[in-house]
């Protein structure tokens, strides 16, 4: 608990003064004001995160948390649970979906066994196993409060180590059969929204299994009554070890002033848990894509994170983050490489006066 408390205490708002200065630099670029849209938003946000106007990315990583879920035994998944172990092998040998996108983006994968149901002896997998998968939360809490704290602190520790190694942009991914059910249960516990807005088909459930999944989520939350004002209670009772680990990654990035990209449903549920632990953490998050899972739109409303890509993706693993990395790096080049109004001999103030005068000719 000491590491979690220390991390939460270290989180501060992004620097508004630096963001204002960055906006001036952006507005002085040779273009109409605001014409690069969200690219400008990203450059300004990262300036506030790092407390400097000029930024480049040195090393990128996607933290992939891997864990199994005891609720699997309730028939809520299409694939055998062995897939999580196989995924650990594939993601470290470069054969998962996230790998080709990460290679394209020049990003590394940090694969973490935080709760796979069997021992994993792979040299490129970090063994941070809290337990061999969660308990079946339809029968008992997924884990103890002590275990969920350990899982969150594991995410903090893994991320802090990577930051110390020079990584300055992170993405968040996960691998685990049954984890859309766990993330749906966490989202349902936090929001109490209609179940149809929360639960999706995950990896492609049959109609019968889909109805079972919705019923399992409702029953589990009603059974354990997790306190929505206590994020650790929610994660412990109906969450997953991968979700808790990614929660720690978000908190570590906020405490260390490092930008972190959210991925799909599970990643954004972890982001929501991090925000509930410390609301300011959201200022360090950059959303990537809108998952086709129904809970994704609900998360957009609840977190305020507006996805920048809509490509009907729902794979997870951090795939959306890898795509977003290139857009983030492009946004930072704007201030560094774009020509400015200095070429026509005008100051920022003169340009601002011209814009105001122009706008004044067309009152609303």
NORGIPE-V976085 format. One record per pair of residues at least 12 apart in sequence whose C-alpha atoms are under 6 Angstrom apart, sorted by the first residue. I is the first residue (numbers start at 0). GAP is how many residues later the second one is. If there is no record, write none. Layout:
<<I & GAP> <I & GAP>>
//
This chain:
<<3 & 149> <6 & 248> <9 & 245> <10 & 243> <10 & 244> <12 & 267> <13 & 34> <13 & 35> <14 & 33> <14 & 36> <17 & 30> <17 & 33> <18 & 25> <18 & 28> <18 & 29> <21 & 22> <21 & 31> <27 & 312> <27 & 313> <27 & 320> <28 & 310> <28 & 311> <29 & 309> <29 & 310> <29 & 311> <38 & 292> <42 & 288> <42 & 289> <48 & 208> <49 & 207> <58 & 108> <58 & 109> <59 & 47> <59 & 107> <59 & 109> <59 & 110> <60 & 46> <60 & 47> <60 & 48> <60 & 109> <61 & 47> <61 & 108> <61 & 109> <61 & 110> <62 & 47> <62 & 109> <62 & 110> <63 & 46> <63 & 47> <63 & 109> <63 & 110> <64 & 47> <64 & 109> <64 & 177> <65 & 46> <65 & 47> <65 & 48> <65 & 108> <65 & 109> <65 & 110> <65 & 176> <66 & 47> <66 & 48> <66 & 49> <66 & 109> <66 & 175> <67 & 47> <67 & 48> <67 & 49> <67 & 65> <67 & 108> <68 & 64> <68 & 65> <68 & 109> <69 & 64> <69 & 65> <69 & 66> <70 & 65> <70 & 66> <71 & 106> <75 & 133> <75 & 137> <76 & 101> <77 & 127> <80 & 96> <83 & 92> <91 & 32> <97 & 219> <97 & 221> <100 & 221> <101 & 220> <110 & 14> <111 & 13> <111 & 14> <112 & 13> <112 & 14> <112 & 15> <112 & 16> <113 & 14> <113 & 15> <113 & 16> <114 & 14> <114 & 15> <114 & 16> <114 & 17> <114 & 18> <115 & 16> <115 & 17> <116 & 15> <116 & 16> <136 & 101> <137 & 82> <140 & 96> <141 & 94> <141 & 95> <141 & 96> <142 & 93> <143 & 92> <144 & 91> <147 & 88> <150 & 93> <150 & 94> <151 & 92> <151 & 93> <151 & 96> <152 & 95> <154 & 90> <154 & 91> <154 & 93> <154 & 94> <155 & 92> <155 & 93> <155 & 96> <158 & 90> <167 & 90> <168 & 90> <168 & 91> <169 & 90> <170 & 89> <170 & 90> <170 & 150> <171 & 90> <171 & 146> <172 & 144> <172 & 145> <173 & 143> <174 & 142> <179 & 22> <181 & 57> <181 & 58> <182 & 83> <183 & 14> <183 & 15> <184 & 32> <184 & 53> <185 & 53> <189 & 38> <196 & 97> <196 & 98> <197 & 97> <199 & 93> <199 & 94> <230 & 42> <242 & 27> <245 & 24> <246 & 23> <246 & 27> <253 & 27> <253 & 30> <258 & 25> <259 & 25> <260 & 24> <260 & 25> <260 & 26> <260 & 60> <261 & 25> <261 & 26> <262 & 25> <262 & 55> <262 & 57> <262 & 58> <263 & 27> <263 & 52> <264 & 31> <286 & 18> <286 & 20> <287 & 19> <287 & 20> <287 & 32> <287 & 33> <287 & 36> <288 & 18> <288 & 19> <288 & 20> <288 & 21> <288 & 31> <289 & 17> <289 & 20> <290 & 22> <290 & 23> <291 & 20> <291 & 22>>
//
